[in-house]
Amino acid sequence: MTRQSADGLTVRVKVTNGAPALLVNGKRVRPRMFFGGPGSNPIRVGPEGKRITFEFTANSTAPDDGTMHLRFGQKAGQVWLDDISVVDVETSRAVMQRATFEADERSWADQWIVWPWDEKNTVGKAAIEAGGGAGGSAALAVTLSDPPDGRWPDFHIYHVPNMRIERGRTYRVSLWCRAEPARDLSVQFYRPGATFVHLGGPPSRFESQIKLAADAGVDFVSFVIPTPWPEPGHDPDWSGVDAECDRILRANPKALLLPRFGLDPPAWWAREYPDDMMQWEDGSRRHTAVPASPRYRKDAAERAAALVRHLEERYPGNMAGYHPCGQNTGEWFYEETWGALLNGYARADLEGWRTWLLAHYPDDAALRKAWRDPAASRSGADLPTTEERRGNPNGVLRNPAAERKLLDFAQYQQDAMADFVCETARAVRQASEGRKLVVYFYGYAYEFGGVVLGPSTSGHYAMRRVLECPDIDILCSPISYGDRGLGETGPVMSAAESVALTGAKMWLQEDDTRTHESPDTPDAIARLKTPAETERVLTRNMMNEATRNLATWWMDLGMEGWFDDPGIWDLMKRLEPVDRFFMQNPTPYRPEVASIMDERSMLLIGPNVYRQTYPLTYGARHQLGRMGAPYGQYLQDDVLAGRVKARMYVFHSAWRMSAEDRQKLLRATKGAACVWLYAPGAFDEDGPSPEAMRQLTGFALRSVEPSRGMATPTPVGTALGLTGPIGVDLPVRPLFAAADARPEETLATYEDGSAAIAMRRTGTEWSLFVGVPGLTPELLRVVADKAGVHLYARDNAAVWANGPFVAVQATRDGPVAVRLRSRATVTDAITGERIGAGPSLTLDMRKGDIRVLRVGNR
C-alpha cells in the first residue's frame, strides 16, 4: 500500500487577522472534508422472491467470532429469508452452517439472535413459516410493526458470532429473500467488541465517495475507528484500526486522515468498576462512565494516547488529526440528555460532587450561607434528590438565591464534562507531539434550549472552560436539526464566533444533509428529493461556512452513499473560488448583528418548560436568519470583555448578572441597540432584582400574570411592520411588563393590556424589551433600522456576507429585492455571469434558490 512519507507532517489551525484557517505544513488549505464509512450498500427486495449473491474481501480478521447482521429498514411489513450461506471462494469452506430454516423453532434460534432482545424491541419478531421460502420451502419470517412511540430501535437479526473470517480472503454470500412491501435489505459482517470492526458486505459506496472527494481537491477524510481497550495483561489489537486506515489509503493514497474514535469504556471495564458508570434516577446504568471519575479520566486518556502513538508511528505522513468521541451519540453531552430520566446518581458522581464543592467553597460556613442550610457540609453533601431537580417552584427560571444547591450541581455537571474533554485532549496533543489537529464536539449552547429536563442536563455549558484549553484546535457540531431544510437557514448550534475570538481555534460544521442519494425513510430529517435541491442546500451551507471562516465535512452519516454523486462534488469544485479568496485574504467575520448567549444563565432553566424556552434560544436563530442581515453568535463573557463590536446585540439569556457584570455590559454596548429577551437582569447573586432589570433595559419592569405568554401588536407596532402575535400560546411564569412604557414606546401588549414589547431610546442607545418568549424577523428589523444595521433584504430572505461576497436565499417564492452597500458591478460568484450593479437588485427566486453574488471587480 502507498502511504505518504512522514516529512514532518503538521496540521494545525492558525488565526490571522481574526480569521481562522487550516494549515498543512504551514500552507493554507480549504477547510473542507468528507466523512464516511464502509456501511451498507442496500439491496432492494420486493414481493417477488429472489436469490441475492455477492462477494466481499475481508478487511480484517475474526478468528472465530465473526457475525452476519441483517437489517430491514424502518418500515412496517414482512420479510422472508431462506437458504443463507457463506463460503470461502478459493477453498469452498463453509463459513457458517447453511440456514434453510426447515428445522423447528429452537434449531434456528440456536444460530440466529433477534436484537434488541429485551423490552426495547417494540417493532420486530421472527418465526419459522412453512411454505414461505424458496420453492415453497420454510422460511424465517420477520414481521415489523411501527413503534408505539414513533422511535425505531436498531432492530436487526444477527448470526451467533462463531464465523472464521480472514483478512484478504474473498467470501461468497448467498441468500433468498422477499419482502412486502418492498424495502432495502442491509447485509454486513462484523467482528464484535467494544467497537464493532466491519469485515465486509456488498460493494460499499465509501471508496467511491473518497475518490470523488479527492478529485474535487478534498483529501481530508473523517471516519470511525475502534479504540482498542484491552483488559490488564492483554495486548491491544490494532488490526481493526489499521484496516479502516488502509481502506481509505487504497482509495486515496494522499488522504489526510482524521479518525473519530470512542472513549466510552468497554464492557469488561464497566463490570470491573460499576461505581464509575453513569447511573440514572431509576437505578439503571448504560454504557457510559461518569466524566468526573478520576479512574475513568486516567484510563481513557491512556487509551487515547496509545491509539494516537500507534497511528503516528504507522501512518506518519497521513495522520491529520484526531477526534475523540463519547457520551450521547459521541458528542460529549450526557447520555440520554433528550430522554426522560435524570442522571448523576453514581457513586463516582457523589465523590465528584463533593470534590467540586471543596474546590468552590473555602469552608462549610460559606456553603451553608449560599445554600441557606445550617447543616450543609462540603465533604458530606448529598446529591440533590430527584424531587428537588424535577421541581420548578419559581416557574421557568430557578432562583439562584433560593435554589443555589441545584445550580451548583448543574455547574458541577458542566465542569465535569468540560474537564474530561480537556484532560483527554491534553493526552492526544502530547501523543501527537503538538503537530496534529485535536477535534471535539462541544458547546451546543443554542441547541439545548429545547431539552425537556432543561439545558443543564447536557453538560455543554462550560464552553469557556473548553475554549481556554490550549490542546484543542477545532470544536464542532452538526448543523442544527431545526430549520435546515430547503429554503430554511441551516443555523449553527454554538457561539461559533467566540471560537474564532480565542485567536487559536476554529469551528466546524458537520453537514449531514440528507441528500437525494440518501434513503427516503421516516427519520430522514429534511431529506432532499432531487439533485437540484441538494445543490441549493449545500451551497447555502457552504456560504454560511465560508463567510464565517468555518470548516466543514460533508457527512455520509448513514454510510449509505449520501454524497456518492459526481454532481455533488462538482459543486465543491465550483465553490472553490469563494474559499480561495478567504485563503488568500484572511477576512475576519464581524457582522453588525451579534446574538449573545450566557452559559451561566442557561442553567437557570428548569425542567418541563422547554416549550417556553425553545423560542428564546433554539428557535430564535430561525428568526435571526430571516431578518435580512448576517449575524454572529457569541458567548456573553466575550461582550463583557469588550471583544464583540456590533451595532445591534440580541441577548437571549442575560438573566443572571452581578452588578459588576451589568456595568461591563452597558459599557461594552454603549451607542448600540440591545434586544433583551424574556427576563433580562431578573437575578443578581442575592436573588430577584427589579433594579438590575431597570439598569439593563432602561424600563421599570414588573411581574404580571396574563394567562399566556403571547403579545399582540399595538397600532404603533403595526405601523412599524409587526404583522401578528408574538410569543407562545402557553402559560409562562414569571412574565414581565414595562410598567413605565409610554404608548408611543409600546409595540405589543399582553392580554391584560400591559406592555409586553417596548422600545425606548436611552441616550445614544436603543433598548427593545421583549417580555414574551419569542422573536420575529419583523421585530428584529425594527431594531436594526434604529441601530443603522445594513439590511440586504426585507422579505425574510436569508443573507450571508463577508468580504466581496453576498449570498441570498429565498425562503418563499417571489422576487427578492436586494440592497447592496455600493454601486459596484455584481457578478455571480460561481458562474462569473454579470448580474448588474448595486446598490439595488431584484432577483427572481423560488423558495430555496440561492444566489452567490460577488460585488466589485473579480
Secondary structure, DSSP 4 states (H G I P E B T S, - for coil): ------TT--EEEEEETTEEEEEETTEEE--EEEE--S----EEE-SS-EEEEEEEE-SS-EEEEEEEEEE--S--EEEEEEEEEEEETTT--BSS--B---S-HHHHHTTEEEES-STT--SEEEEEETT-SGGG--EEEEEE---TTS-----EEEE-S-EEE-TT-EEEEEEEEEEES-EEEEEEEEE-SSSPEEEE-SPPSHHHHHHHHHHTT--EEEEEE----PPTT-----HHHHHHHHHHHHH-TT-EEEEEEE-SPPHHHHHH-GGGEEEBTTS-EEEEEPTT-HHHHHHHHHHHHHHHHHHHHHSTTTB-EEEEEBSGGGBSS-TTTTSSS-B--SHHHHHHHHHHHHHH-SSHHHHHHHHT-TT--TTTPPPPPHHHHH--TTTTB--TTTSHHHHHHHHHHHHHHHHHHHHHHHHHHHHTTT-SEEEEE---TTGGGG-TT-GGGSS---HHHHHT-TT--EEEEEPPSSS-STTS----SS-HHHHHHTSS-EEEEEE----TTS---TT-TT---SHHHHHHHHHHHHHHHHHTT-EEEEE-TTSS-TT--HHHHHHHHHTHHHHHHHHHS------SEEEEE-HHHHTTB-TT-HHHHGGGTTTHHHHHTTSSS-EEEEEHHHHHTT----SEEEES---B--HHHHHHHHHHTTTSEEEEESSTT-EETTEE-HHHHHHHHSS-EEEE--SSEEEEE-HHHHHTT--S-EEESS--SSEEEETT--GGGEEEE-TTS-EEEEEEEETTEEEEEE-SS---HHHHHHHHHHHT---S-SSS-EEEEETTEEEEE-SSSEEEEEE-SS--EEEETTT--EEEESSEEEEEE-TT-EEEEEES--
